[in-house]
């Protein structure tokens, strides 16, 4: 396979994987999640991006995974209300689509560490409550 075709094929595969993962998160394929699962998914995506860099250039990889990366980064900030600030959304999360994020946020579940366990609290020290996240989700979905 010629090098340009090889790169194009791989870029399409990685773009499809990123888009499909984001779509699966926001549709009925995923019924609920917590921040620990998002942290694990972020680690998996970071590894997949390392694999992609072996075939593609860094800038291409960042572009291909931009939407998914921005959603995961947003989730891990533990500041659900931040997305409602237009300046923050535009500067930090320009690829994030409100309907997709709103549907995803409705599936958020509090981690067991919020109910007494300390194992997860070191990884995600200040997770938002279900009520905080639901309120942001409703606002995102109401603005459609």
Order of alpha helices (4+ residues) and beta strands (2+ residues): alpha-alpha-alpha-alpha-alpha-alpha-alpha
